Amino acid sequence: MPEATTLRTLSDPGHAGPASRLSRLAPVHWLALIFLVAALGFAAVAWATGNGFYLRLATEALIFAGLAMSVDLLLGYTGLLSLGQALYFGLGAYVSALVLRDVAPSFWLAMAAALLAGGMAGLIGGVIANRVKGVYFALITFGLAQVAAKTVYNTRALGASDGLIGIPQIRVGFGPVSLDTADPLSFFLLVLGLTVTAYAGLSYLMDAPFGRTLAAIRANEKRVPFLGFNAWRYKLAVYVLAACVAALAGALYPMLRGFVSPELMFFETSGNAVITVIVGGVGTLVGPVMGSLLLTALRSVVGSWTEHHLIVVGVIFMLSVIFLRKGLVGALLARLSRRGEAGRTAP
């Protein structure tokens, strides 16, 4: 039965040889390496010219890239469309802001608190959302985010509609070395390092048996139990993982901007993350990172000309859906794959 064989291959990494896995993933990692080199080059140029604005803008793009990667875990690897991922991003931002302002100006404490809060909220939200499938899953996640956003919006202790302000600048210690979040270059390099680490860790996990099982669920969830896997538990696990990634990304936001607002939980934030994933490339992880940088730059440039920059983003989204269904990175990988096959078959 070819379908069963396909599912076994997806769920068992040993069924596909190491060479085939390496050849399939290597182009993605090469693109990630090129991105890293380009980002370091950009940082060097920005530092040499003393342009802190673009460093801050690029840092913000990397932070929202973390949110986009969490969406890609659900949409690209499991086939689950979440329209409420901003819930966990905003939760991480608020928890981080409260810890930094009211508890202790500690980077590691803020990140740990955001991770714990994101994991607990993701567990609760995952149990609720995974009771349904398809479009109902998307609607449930949308509803959860809307409830949380309105609750924060109307809670005076959390700043209500004004949000939380006065988040202090901190120093991030790495043993004898420390980085100042007030320095644009230092904070950019810190966020870049965290983004690369998240990409590497998630890529490894998605190529492990856990990720293969998620791919099997995306391909045909009804057949997964016959392979000995509990699909519901795996969907819950990846939902919690995505919530933790989004919360950690959100925890960096108040360190950059010095404030947080309920808008971080609004649907616009979740919608932008989904657009970023689709434009960059679904199921690639590096695609959402590049998509976030592209869309953030476009919003900044076009926004300086007109307040209707969302029209441009909408047009790019529609063009991507119509002509680049695999996104920019997906289309590039497909082209590289065709060239590789042509080279192997050439006499």
GUMI-819486 format. One line per field, with one value per residue: residue in one letter; y, x, z of N, C-alpha, C in turn; residue number from 1. Coordinates in steps of 0.001 Angstrom, whole numbers. Atoms other than C-alpha are relative to their C-alpha. Example, Ala and Ser with C-alpha at 12.3 -4.5 7.8 and 13.67 -1.06 7.14 Angstrom:
% GUMI-819486
residu	(A; S)
n_py	(-1190; -1190)
n_px	(890; -820)
n_pz	(0; -60)
ca_py	(-4500; -1060)
ca_px	(12300; 13670)
ca_pz	(7800; 7140)
c_py	(1200; 1090)
c_px	(900; -770)
c_pz	(0; 730)
num	(1; 2)
This chain:
% GUMI-819486
residu	(M; P; E; A; T; T; L; R; T; L; S; D; P; G; H; A; G; P; A; S; R; L; S; R; L; A; P; V; H; W; L; A; L; I; F; L; V; A; A; L; G; F; A; A; V; A; W; A; T; G; N; G; F; Y; L; R; L; A; T; E; A; L; I; F; A; G; L; A; M; S; V; D; L; L; L; G; Y; T; G; L; L; S; L; G; Q; A; L; Y; F; G; L; G; A; Y; V; S; A; L; V; L; R; D; V; A; P; S; F; W; L; A; M; A; A; A; L; L; A; G; G; M; A; G; L; I; G; G; V; I; A; N; R; V; K; G; V; Y; F; A; L; I; T; F; G; L; A; Q; V; A; A; K; T; V; Y; N; T; R; A; L; G; A; S; D; G; L; I; G; I; P; Q; I; R; V; G; F; G; P; V; S; L; D; T; A; D; P; L; S; F; F; L; L; V; L; G; L; T; V; T; A; Y; A; G; L; S; Y; L; M; D; A; P; F; G; R; T; L; A; A; I; R; A; N; E; K; R; V; P; F; L; G; F; N; A; W; R; Y; K; L; A; V; Y; V; L; A; A; C; V; A; A; L; A; G; A; L; Y; P; M; L; R; G; F; V; S; P; E; L; M; F; F; E; T; S; G; N; A; V; I; T; V; I; V; G; G; V; G; T; L; V; G; P; V; M; G; S; L; L; L; T; A; L; R; S; V; V; G; S; W; T; E; H; H; L; I; V; V; G; V; I; F; M; L; S; V; I; F; L; R; K; G; L; V; G; A; L; L; A; R; L; S; R; R; G; E; A; G; R; T; A; P)
n_py	(-1203; -1151; -1022; 418; -133; -1427; -425; 578; -771; -1287; 107; 710; -577; 1027; 601; -767; 20; -1278; -788; -656; -1085; -1084; -678; -737; -1122; -840; -1314; -887; -450; -935; -1290; -548; -468; -1234; -1028; -367; -805; -1293; -739; -496; -1078; -1148; -551; -688; -1250; -902; -474; -907; -1260; -542; -60; 857; 202; 1212; 1130; 218; 513; 1390; 764; 223; 1006; 1299; 379; 495; 1243; 1061; 266; 656; 1381; 768; 273; 984; 1311; 511; 0; 639; 1352; 805; -270; -675; -1446; -741; -1426; -657; 162; -1250; 173; 444; -1047; -1088; 479; -53; -1403; -556; 640; -538; -1398; -36; 478; -992; -1252; 129; 1058; -197; -244; 1157; 569; 1437; 181; -393; 1023; 1209; -232; 6; 1392; 728; -481; 445; 1432; 267; -492; 856; 1277; -225; -304; 1180; 944; -523; -120; 1292; 770; -141; 69; -831; -1414; -215; -215; -1388; -893; 111; -748; -1415; -388; -51; -1219; -1161; -63; -455; -1388; -877; 30; -871; -1352; -567; 201; -1206; 375; 251; -1205; -96; -285; -674; 967; -207; -836; -101; 1229; -465; 622; 936; 621; 1448; 570; 1296; 194; -1260; -926; -459; -829; -1035; -56; -1369; -145; 657; 1086; 1113; 683; 660; 1223; 922; 543; 817; 1264; 770; 442; 1082; 1151; 544; 658; 1240; 963; 432; 791; 1319; 689; 350; 1114; 1126; 750; -869; -748; 932; 335; -1162; 44; 1052; -550; -946; 741; 781; 185; 1187; 1193; -67; 966; 1351; 95; 66; -1329; -725; -1269; -1114; -376; -680; -1333; -799; -285; -1024; -1244; -561; -439; -1242; -1044; -364; -770; -1319; -723; -428; -1116; -1150; -491; -911; -1250; -1151; -363; -833; -1219; -638; 17; 994; -444; 1099; 233; 1158; 1183; -164; 883; -518; 606; 1394; -7; -334; 1170; 972; -547; 132; 1402; 349; -711; 501; 1409; 867; 1241; -148; -675; -1162; -844; -1024; -996; -889; -699; -1052; -1092; -639; -748; -1109; -1041; -603; -851; -1209; -842; -465; -804; -1359; -700; -56; 746; 1166; 1016; 1334; 369; 633; 1316; 846; 360; 986; 1251; 607; 471; 1191; 1113; 358; 362; 658; 700; 501; -1129; -363; 1029; 1248; -75; 58; 1378; 827; -288; 631; 1443; 333; -133; 1133; 1198; -127; 242; 1418; 773; -427; 940)
n_px	(853; -904; 287; -574; -1445; -319; 141; -1076; -1197; 103; -73; -1198; -1112; -909; 497; -683; -1416; -593; -439; 1153; 434; -977; 136; 1258; -14; -1182; 275; 624; -1031; -852; 695; -99; -1372; -120; 714; -806; -1129; 540; 402; -1218; -498; 876; -314; -1285; 203; 804; -851; -1013; 652; 674; 1443; 686; 1414; 174; -294; 1203; 1032; -350; 228; 1448; 338; -431; 909; 1236; -342; 239; 1435; 301; -466; 964; 1122; -455; 35; 1370; 537; -870; -424; 1099; 1219; 960; -10; 318; 274; -88; -1329; -353; 321; -1185; -991; 344; -152; -1423; -408; 519; -686; -1359; 51; 310; -1170; -1069; 362; 487; -664; -1449; -449; -813; 365; 260; 1227; 1118; 171; 503; 1399; 780; 58; 932; 1354; 378; 259; 1260; 1100; 71; 612; 1447; 546; -94; 1050; 1276; 13; -173; 1249; 626; -945; 274; 307; 449; -1227; -403; 948; -198; -1214; 348; 835; -813; -817; 869; 389; -1164; -295; 1003; -205; -1142; 383; 891; -561; -744; -1280; -930; -100; 1185; -282; -1291; -1075; -994; -1130; -1064; -789; -1397; -1051; -726; -1202; 147; -1273; -476; -1227; -739; 392; 1385; 482; 941; 1139; 145; -882; 674; -795; -66; 1293; 229; -783; 610; 1228; -417; -485; 1145; 770; -752; 84; 1361; 96; -782; 665; 1263; -310; -413; 1168; 906; -577; -23; 1265; 1130; 384; 509; 1375; 817; 183; 973; 1306; 387; 317; 1230; 112; 781; -841; -1071; 172; -361; -1447; -322; -183; 1198; -67; 447; -1102; -1034; 506; -67; -1407; -517; 702; -688; -1310; 187; 335; -1234; -833; 615; -148; -1392; -176; 688; -723; -1056; 566; -128; -1414; -320; 801; 208; 1425; 841; 1387; 903; -19; -834; 863; 1103; -28; -930; -1305; 86; 148; -1288; -875; 414; -439; -1455; -328; 403; -876; -1360; -89; 592; -706; -1445; -535; -798; 887; 623; -991; -241; 1253; 167; -910; 492; 1229; -303; -663; 990; 905; -719; -273; 1253; 670; -547; 599; 1451; 541; 721; -995; 606; 439; -1156; -169; 1080; -284; -1089; 577; 800; -906; -687; 955; 339; -1143; -1055; 755; -946; -713; -1258; -1011; 457; -216; -1436; -438; 488; -834; -1296; 190; 120; -1322; -803; 436; -446; -1429; -265; 449; -728; -1063)
n_pz	(0; 89; -997; -1271; 121; -97; -1379; -770; 327; -650; -1448; -392; 726; 434; 1237; 1052; -333; -414; 1162; 611; -880; 96; 1286; 27; -920; 180; 612; -979; -924; 722; 11; -1355; -172; 788; -767; -1165; 477; 436; -1198; -640; 850; -232; -1318; 97; 736; -828; -1101; 540; 377; -1175; 257; -956; 340; 787; -871; -805; 890; 293; -1229; -87; 1001; -508; -1081; 615; 689; -963; 40; 1269; -76; -788; 903; 981; -650; 60; 1356; 976; -359; -538; 747; -872; 185; -1219; 197; -1303; -577; -689; -1419; -733; 207; -908; -1369; -311; -110; -1249; -1128; -14; -435; -1434; -742; 100; -656; -1373; -763; 71; 1389; 379; 1302; -100; -775; 856; 1027; -654; -359; 1240; 461; -868; 271; 1334; -33; -702; 834; 1180; -390; -141; 1311; 858; -373; 513; 1456; 668; -30; 1313; 1107; 1172; -169; -1371; -776; 245; -671; -1442; -349; 156; -1133; -1212; 40; -166; -1409; -764; 354; -623; -1440; -286; 394; -1014; -1330; -350; -600; 1102; 811; 868; 1407; 125; -136; -1051; 422; -995; -110; -56; 795; -854; 516; 108; -370; 477; -754; -149; 1060; -91; 1097; -412; 920; 490; 1158; 1133; 573; -952; -96; 1287; 29; -949; 585; 1146; -536; -491; 1165; 638; -903; 109; 1304; -17; -871; 584; 1194; -470; -541; 1077; 743; -928; 48; -354; 1190; 1002; -384; 354; 1452; 256; -384; 1051; 1229; -170; -1443; -330; 69; -990; -1088; 433; -107; -1423; -556; -417; 735; -851; -888; 784; 347; -1223; -282; 909; -328; -1163; 475; 753; -966; -700; 924; 134; -1265; -118; 932; -579; -1173; 449; 513; -912; -130; 1159; 100; -1292; -353; 661; 112; 362; 1446; 286; -34; 940; 1165; 993; -258; 455; 1456; 603; -134; 1017; 1295; 42; 265; 1368; 932; -129; 374; -1022; -259; 221; -1179; 401; 793; -836; -424; 1134; 269; -1004; 345; 1226; -243; -912; 799; 892; -784; -408; 1161; 575; -1026; 13; 1137; -123; -1138; 527; 313; -85; 1352; 632; -627; 498; 1396; -31; -495; 1061; 1049; -495; 10; 1377; 843; -786; -1036; -996; -568; 639; -274; 598; 1445; 238; -245; 1103; 1166; -232; 114; 1428; 603; -441; 725; 1402; 29; -188; 1172; 1206; 353)
ca_py	(0; 3161; 5415; 3371; 3289; 7066; 7542; 5137; 7069; 10324; 9037; 6983; 8911; 5668; 4571; 7351; 7175; 9836; 10847; 11551; 13615; 15596; 16308; 17422; 19754; 21098; 23829; 25209; 25353; 27012; 29725; 30132; 30458; 33054; 34955; 34868; 36190; 38927; 39894; 40180; 42252; 44519; 44937; 45881; 48489; 49938; 50135; 51791; 54409; 54896; 54197; 52841; 53232; 50452; 48202; 48663; 48039; 44850; 43730; 44181; 42139; 39309; 39379; 39030; 36335; 34278; 34653; 33653; 30535; 29479; 29805; 27775; 24942; 24621; 25503; 24227; 21075; 19993; 21524; 23563; 27167; 29294; 32728; 33520; 33077; 36709; 35572; 33886; 36567; 39262; 37126; 36731; 40480; 41373; 38824; 40008; 43647; 42989; 41027; 43652; 46563; 45171; 42174; 42411; 43789; 40323; 39098; 35428; 35743; 37549; 34919; 32056; 33606; 34178; 30574; 29213; 31421; 30569; 26846; 26885; 29045; 26889; 23746; 25196; 26660; 23463; 21283; 23569; 24140; 20535; 19349; 20458; 20343; 22377; 25784; 25311; 25044; 28381; 29971; 28631; 30023; 33337; 33415; 32631; 35487; 37907; 37036; 37517; 40784; 42285; 41158; 42876; 45909; 46388; 45549; 48712; 46884; 46023; 49570; 48935; 50456; 52383; 49256; 49131; 51782; 52468; 49137; 49614; 48968; 46041; 44312; 40681; 38707; 35851; 35064; 37724; 39330; 41425; 43127; 46325; 46254; 50033; 49599; 48887; 46749; 44640; 43923; 43150; 40600; 39088; 38696; 37414; 34778; 33713; 33538; 31384; 29140; 28763; 27946; 25347; 23712; 23609; 22351; 19502; 18681; 18715; 16235; 13978; 11326; 13998; 16117; 13080; 12219; 15760; 15407; 12162; 13935; 16658; 14076; 11845; 12124; 9207; 6725; 7869; 5774; 2641; 3437; 3404; 7166; 9270; 12163; 14274; 14195; 15178; 18061; 19214; 18966; 21032; 23559; 24022; 24226; 26904; 28832; 28742; 29974; 32829; 33748; 33853; 36078; 38340; 38574; 40414; 43106; 45269; 45132; 46723; 49265; 49926; 49382; 46869; 47383; 45212; 45607; 42885; 40427; 41760; 39804; 42097; 40674; 37082; 37889; 39511; 36402; 34145; 36449; 36416; 32618; 32325; 34974; 33614; 29914; 27478; 24569; 25960; 27877; 30109; 31392; 33103; 34807; 36192; 37037; 39011; 41028; 41695; 42779; 44870; 46710; 47235; 48569; 50988; 52224; 52391; 53742; 56729; 57563; 56801; 55616; 53007; 50643; 47712; 47820; 46978; 44132; 42806; 42885; 41020; 38417; 37844; 37592; 35070; 32925; 33022; 32763; 31558; 29014; 27719; 31214; 32878; 30324; 27400; 28570; 29063; 25592; 24041; 25792; 24597; 21072; 21088; 22328; 19609; 16913; 18273; 18187; 14567; 13409; 15313; 13047)
ca_px	(0; 1800; -62; 1033; 4598; 4579; 3336; 5948; 8648; 7335; 7151; 10369; 13533; 15442; 13249; 14786; 18558; 20766; 22120; 18635; 17735; 20961; 20480; 16900; 17712; 21099; 19710; 17573; 20551; 22646; 20013; 20047; 23839; 23657; 21085; 23352; 26344; 24206; 22820; 26336; 27402; 24399; 25269; 28854; 27735; 25096; 27626; 30235; 27736; 26267; 22722; 20916; 17448; 17904; 19473; 16405; 14134; 16005; 15845; 12078; 11873; 13830; 11546; 8456; 10310; 10177; 6400; 6295; 8378; 5875; 3101; 5170; 5486; 1711; 871; 3884; 4723; 1403; -1189; -2858; -3788; -3629; -5213; -4447; -715; -503; -2054; 1192; 3406; 1577; 1516; 5291; 5682; 3481; 5077; 8551; 7584; 6100; 9157; 11599; 9657; 8264; 10419; 14017; 15777; 17043; 17032; 17163; 14404; 12153; 12758; 12164; 8918; 7717; 8589; 6682; 3661; 3672; 3892; 1021; -1181; -298; -1274; -4668; -5237; -4057; -6462; -9311; -8313; -7379; -10878; -11809; -10181; -9905; -11491; -12966; -9441; -8583; -11735; -11084; -7552; -8892; -11504; -9000; -6763; -9680; -10817; -7288; -6784; -10045; -9307; -5911; -7403; -9894; -7596; -6371; -3612; -2053; -2317; -5614; -5593; -2384; -357; 2698; 5404; 8651; 10336; 13977; 16962; 18997; 22321; 22414; 25160; 27078; 29584; 32302; 30729; 27555; 25479; 23488; 19981; 20182; 22943; 21330; 24219; 24525; 20812; 20625; 23417; 21728; 18382; 20116; 21906; 18662; 16902; 19644; 19599; 15823; 16068; 18780; 16938; 13572; 15118; 16777; 13528; 11512; 13940; 13734; 11016; 8821; 8865; 8335; 5223; 3929; 4487; 2513; -324; -317; -381; -3121; -4094; -6544; -3775; -1387; -2987; -2378; 1345; 1166; 1113; -1458; -2111; -3889; -916; 1498; -729; -957; 2812; 3552; 902; 2612; 6007; 4723; 3253; 6612; 8476; 5992; 6179; 9979; 9897; 7365; 9529; 12154; 9747; 9615; 13417; 13504; 10699; 10432; 6656; 3965; 367; -2730; -2268; 371; -2492; -4812; -5690; -3547; -442; -1564; -2604; 734; 2510; 465; 1157; 4852; 4934; 3080; 5192; 8470; 7757; 5581; 7359; 10889; 11446; 14005; 11260; 9334; 12554; 13268; 9603; 9551; 12588; 11113; 7689; 9095; 11360; 8489; 6194; 8887; 9774; 6241; 4935; 7262; 5508; 1896; -211; -1814; 1144; -1133; -2406; 1090; 1372; -2014; -1007; 2234; 260; -2181; 629; 2411; -709; -1369; 2125; 4398; 2342; 5451; 6617; 9868; 12119; 9976; 10122; 13886; 14380; 12209; 14280; 17526; 16123; 15195; 18657; 20222; 18104; 18940; 22624; 22432; 20581; 22789; 25232)
ca_pz	(0; -1165; 1286; 4279; 3001; 2643; 6187; 7556; 5742; 7183; 10730; 10714; 9844; 9583; 6673; 4552; 4421; 6021; 2614; 1274; 4345; 4089; 399; 1054; 3929; 2850; 515; 3344; 5667; 2982; 2685; 6462; 6406; 3637; 5687; 8751; 6789; 5223; 8653; 10107; 7106; 7570; 11259; 10388; 7855; 10194; 13040; 10825; 9642; 13118; 11901; 14940; 13431; 10896; 13514; 15708; 12739; 11837; 15478; 15465; 12257; 13900; 16939; 14761; 12805; 15994; 16008; 12339; 13016; 15659; 13071; 10613; 13140; 13128; 9537; 7639; 9570; 11069; 8758; 11523; 10755; 13901; 13737; 17363; 17786; 18873; 22161; 23206; 21691; 23633; 26782; 26637; 26113; 29095; 31414; 30432; 30935; 34377; 35496; 34242; 35710; 38975; 39958; 38784; 35682; 34740; 31148; 32075; 34686; 32205; 29516; 31962; 33207; 29636; 28717; 31716; 31046; 27342; 28056; 30551; 28319; 25315; 27191; 28096; 24640; 22958; 24914; 23861; 20224; 19432; 20195; 16667; 13223; 10048; 9880; 13363; 14781; 13168; 14577; 18077; 18111; 16807; 19569; 22313; 21198; 21003; 24531; 25894; 24001; 25248; 28791; 28760; 27018; 29871; 32796; 34485; 36381; 33000; 31717; 29901; 26413; 27140; 27886; 30140; 29906; 31701; 30962; 31992; 29772; 31059; 30642; 29544; 31221; 29596; 32314; 32196; 29114; 29111; 26435; 26835; 25360; 25004; 22419; 19016; 17743; 20902; 21088; 17366; 17686; 20735; 18987; 15848; 17912; 19576; 16193; 14681; 17762; 17533; 13834; 14398; 17292; 15543; 12299; 14182; 15965; 12746; 11183; 14238; 14769; 16384; 13230; 10996; 12959; 12519; 8770; 8849; 10659; 8033; 5219; 6600; 10244; 10116; 9292; 12027; 14827; 12738; 12950; 16749; 17339; 19198; 16805; 19427; 21784; 19044; 17946; 21552; 21944; 18833; 19855; 23230; 21506; 19130; 22062; 23869; 20784; 20342; 24038; 23995; 20911; 22602; 25722; 23667; 22484; 25665; 25857; 22409; 22616; 26360; 26396; 25509; 24422; 23907; 20146; 20336; 20965; 18260; 15135; 13017; 14699; 14090; 10520; 9751; 11038; 8741; 5772; 6644; 6620; 3310; 1588; 2954; 2477; 4412; 6070; 5736; 9029; 7313; 4991; 7813; 8951; 5496; 4980; 8231; 7203; 3759; 4987; 7841; 5411; 2969; 5684; 6808; 3329; 1937; 5268; 4887; 1619; 2446; 5366; 3099; 3232; 4104; 516; -695; 1821; 700; -2963; -2189; -252; -3112; -5662; -3458; -3134; -6887; -8362; -5535; -3633; -1876; -974; -1915; -222; -1360; -4969; -4732; -3258; -5978; -8642; -7082; -6893; -10594; -11525; -9403; -11050; -14501; -13626; -12474; -15578; -18029; -19956)
c_py	(1242; 1051; -354; 127; 1455; 477; -576; 752; 1346; -107; -669; 545; -1046; -642; 703; 150; 1361; 856; 733; 1151; 1186; 768; 806; 1262; 968; 1345; 987; 555; 943; 1377; 662; 545; 1298; 1154; 476; 888; 1393; 855; 572; 1128; 1263; 674; 781; 1344; 1004; 560; 1019; 1363; 641; 115; -982; -292; -1312; -1252; -334; -604; -1473; -886; -303; -1065; -1395; -477; -548; -1239; -1193; -370; -750; -1455; -864; -327; -1080; -1407; -630; -148; -837; -1450; -887; 214; 658; 1513; 672; 1476; 765; -127; 1252; -74; -320; 986; 1155; -402; 36; 1419; 599; -602; 531; 1430; 108; -449; 1060; 1265; -167; -1040; 227; 218; -1094; -589; -1455; -286; 336; -1061; -1283; 150; -24; -1417; -801; 413; -461; -1483; -338; 456; -858; -1340; 144; 256; -1193; -1030; 447; -62; -1355; -928; 35; -14; 1015; 1449; 298; 196; 1446; 973; -43; 791; 1503; 490; 100; 1276; 1248; 164; 540; 1472; 963; 25; 927; 1451; 689; -194; 1166; -331; -282; 1193; 217; 293; 667; -970; 317; 796; -22; -1275; 386; -710; -850; -433; -1516; -621; -1372; -278; 1330; 1068; 385; 906; 966; 75; 1413; 263; -740; -1185; -1212; -764; -695; -1324; -1035; -660; -869; -1365; -880; -536; -1172; -1260; -658; -735; -1346; -1070; -542; -831; -1416; -802; -443; -1121; -1241; -769; 842; 764; -885; -395; 1157; 35; -1072; 472; 966; -734; -751; -361; -1296; -1271; -51; -979; -1420; -210; -44; 1342; 612; 1396; 1174; 468; 738; 1398; 918; 402; 1099; 1328; 685; 517; 1325; 1158; 470; 838; 1413; 825; 495; 1166; 1264; 590; 989; 1373; 1174; 413; 905; 1341; 710; 83; -1184; 528; -1176; -315; -1201; -1291; 66; -912; 476; -622; -1452; -71; 318; -1181; -1055; 467; -158; -1416; -356; 684; -580; -1438; -894; -1265; 65; 570; 1212; 952; 1056; 1079; 1005; 790; 1136; 1192; 767; 876; 1166; 1142; 705; 919; 1293; 946; 579; 888; 1413; 826; 199; -816; -1252; -1121; -1411; -468; -725; -1398; -966; -454; -1053; -1353; -701; -538; -1265; -1215; -486; -570; -736; -735; -604; 1123; 252; -1078; -1328; -26; -93; -1420; -929; 214; -647; -1512; -429; 102; -1147; -1284; 52; -268; -1469; -839; 381; -989; 584)
c_px	(880; -270; 637; 1514; 435; -56; 1114; 1298; -11; 229; 1270; 1193; 992; -425; 578; 1447; 523; 423; -1167; -496; 955; -150; -1278; 82; 1151; -301; -638; 1053; 986; -637; 64; 1398; 234; -692; 836; 1172; -468; -400; 1220; 624; -808; 328; 1310; -141; -771; 824; 1022; -593; -741; -1504; -730; -1441; -203; 364; -1207; -1121; 267; -200; -1478; -446; 383; -909; -1302; 266; -172; -1469; -375; 468; -950; -1248; 378; 33; -1385; -484; 852; 308; -1130; -1298; -1084; 135; -443; -169; 81; 1353; 476; -320; 1263; 1153; -248; 143; 1464; 489; -447; 707; 1422; 20; -255; 1190; 1098; -311; -263; 734; 1500; 396; 956; -510; -408; -1259; -1223; -275; -564; -1472; -892; -139; -993; -1438; -486; -317; -1315; -1198; -168; -635; -1511; -631; 33; -1063; -1348; -39; 56; -1200; -707; 1092; -377; -265; -454; 1189; 457; -903; 164; 1232; -234; -802; 783; 831; -851; -427; 1153; 295; -980; 145; 1144; -363; -832; 500; 903; 1376; 1068; 115; -1167; 418; 1354; 1179; 921; 1169; 1057; 788; 1473; 902; 866; 1295; -179; 1365; 245; 1336; 723; -400; -1463; -321; -1046; -1133; -238; 880; -603; 776; 29; -1311; -342; 748; -569; -1238; 321; 499; -1122; -833; 684; -59; -1371; -171; 717; -693; -1282; 234; 407; -1199; -948; 548; 160; -1324; -1233; -491; -547; -1439; -946; -270; -1019; -1415; -498; -435; -1314; -142; -724; 843; 1068; -209; 379; 1514; 457; 211; -1351; 58; -372; 1129; 1100; -452; 13; 1438; 537; -705; 674; 1379; -108; -346; 1236; 916; -551; 177; 1423; 308; -651; 742; 1098; -539; 122; 1446; 434; -700; -236; -1451; -662; -1429; -883; -6; 858; -810; -1117; 175; 985; 1387; 22; -85; 1298; 964; -341; 441; 1508; 418; -305; 895; 1406; 152; -473; 830; 1494; 732; 854; -844; -709; 973; 241; -1262; -237; 893; -495; -1207; 227; 671; -989; -944; 686; 194; -1289; -750; 530; -557; -1499; -448; -744; 964; -565; -524; 1129; 225; -1076; 223; 1097; -523; -799; 874; 733; -910; -257; 1201; 1115; -648; 897; 792; 1319; 1063; -406; 213; 1488; 530; -449; 843; 1375; -95; -91; 1358; 909; -359; 457; 1494; 342; -376; 733; 1122; 1369)
c_pz	(0; 1051; 1339; -14; 139; 1434; 864; -245; 708; 1493; 479; -777; -463; -1295; -1217; 415; 393; -1181; -638; 855; -104; -1301; -77; 846; -253; -655; 971; 948; -675; -64; 1363; 259; -771; 722; 1185; -412; -427; 1200; 721; -825; 162; 1330; -48; -702; 840; 1156; -502; -353; 1170; -147; 911; -361; -746; 793; 869; -853; -333; 1227; 176; -1000; 474; 1131; -574; -862; 933; 79; -1267; -1; 815; -823; -1001; 595; -113; -1432; -948; 300; 489; -758; 819; -175; 1289; -329; 1320; 653; 702; 1481; 792; -165; 968; 1454; 421; 182; 1329; 1206; 122; 521; 1494; 835; 3; 787; 1493; 839; 38; -1448; -479; -1307; 137; 799; -842; -1056; 601; 366; -1237; -542; 815; -284; -1369; -30; 667; -828; -1250; 307; 115; -1363; -931; 302; -561; -1526; -700; 147; -1350; -1069; -1077; 334; 1423; 937; -147; 744; 1513; 432; -133; 1198; 1295; 55; 212; 1450; 843; -270; 657; 1508; 405; -275; 1085; 1428; 354; 581; -1058; -940; -930; -1442; -206; 79; 1166; -556; 1100; 196; -31; -1009; 924; -676; 60; 239; -595; 676; 165; -1015; 195; -1173; 530; -1014; -517; -1215; -1181; -565; 918; 39; -1310; -59; 962; -592; -1214; 476; 504; -1162; -694; 863; -82; -1320; 4; 844; -599; -1256; 385; 488; -1103; -885; 870; -113; 349; -1230; -1093; 307; -304; -1496; -376; 347; -1062; -1270; 115; 1472; 367; 2; 1092; 1160; -386; 11; 1450; 665; 355; -608; 887; 909; -754; -399; 1222; 299; -909; 241; 1187; -398; -747; 935; 749; -885; -156; 1269; 194; -941; 562; 1188; -373; -383; 980; 236; -1142; 53; 1324; 421; -683; -9; -397; -1491; -387; -21; -1040; -1214; -1054; 172; -464; -1523; -704; 72; -1043; -1387; -156; -363; -1452; -1027; 43; -456; 1120; 145; -230; 1213; -360; -844; 833; 471; -1120; -356; 976; -300; -1221; 286; 963; -746; -921; 760; 411; -1172; -566; 994; 85; -1150; 166; 1199; -440; -386; 53; -1359; -728; 567; -496; -1435; -61; 466; -1090; -1127; 426; -53; -1421; -756; 741; 1168; 1071; 653; -709; 194; -622; -1505; -338; 195; -1124; -1249; 143; -137; -1458; -694; 411; -719; -1453; -114; 161; -1205; -1276; -304; 293)
num	(1; 2; 3; 4; 5; 6; 7; 8; 9; 10; 11; 12; 13; 14; 15; 16; 17; 18; 19; 20; 21; 22; 23; 24; 25; 26; 27; 28; 29; 30; 31; 32; 33; 34; 35; 36; 37; 38; 39; 40; 41; 42; 43; 44; 45; 46; 47; 48; 49; 50; 51; 52; 53; 54; 55; 56; 57; 58; 59; 60; 61; 62; 63; 64; 65; 66; 67; 68; 69; 70; 71; 72; 73; 74; 75; 76; 77; 78; 79; 80; 81; 82; 83; 84; 85; 86; 87; 88; 89; 90; 91; 92; 93; 94; 95; 96; 97; 98; 99; 100; 101; 102; 103; 104; 105; 106; 107; 108; 109; 110; 111; 112; 113; 114; 115; 116; 117; 118; 119; 120; 121; 122; 123; 124; 125; 126; 127; 128; 129; 130; 131; 132; 133; 134; 135; 136; 137; 138; 139; 140; 141; 142; 143; 144; 145; 146; 147; 148; 149; 150; 151; 152; 153; 154; 155; 156; 157; 158; 159; 160; 161; 162; 163; 164; 165; 166; 167; 168; 169; 170; 171; 172; 173; 174; 175; 176; 177; 178; 179; 180; 181; 182; 183; 184; 185; 186; 187; 188; 189; 190; 191; 192; 193; 194; 195; 196; 197; 198; 199; 200; 201; 202; 203; 204; 205; 206; 207; 208; 209; 210; 211; 212; 213; 214; 215; 216; 217; 218; 219; 220; 221; 222; 223; 224; 225; 226; 227; 228; 229; 230; 231; 232; 233; 234; 235; 236; 237; 238; 239; 240; 241; 242; 243; 244; 245; 246; 247; 248; 249; 250; 251; 252; 253; 254; 255; 256; 257; 258; 259; 260; 261; 262; 263; 264; 265; 266; 267; 268; 269; 270; 271; 272; 273; 274; 275; 276; 277; 278; 279; 280; 281; 282; 283; 284; 285; 286; 287; 288; 289; 290; 291; 292; 293; 294; 295; 296; 297; 298; 299; 300; 301; 302; 303; 304; 305; 306; 307; 308; 309; 310; 311; 312; 313; 314; 315; 316; 317; 318; 319; 320; 321; 322; 323; 324; 325; 326; 327; 328; 329; 330; 331; 332; 333; 334; 335; 336; 337; 338; 339; 340; 341; 342; 343; 344; 345; 346; 347)
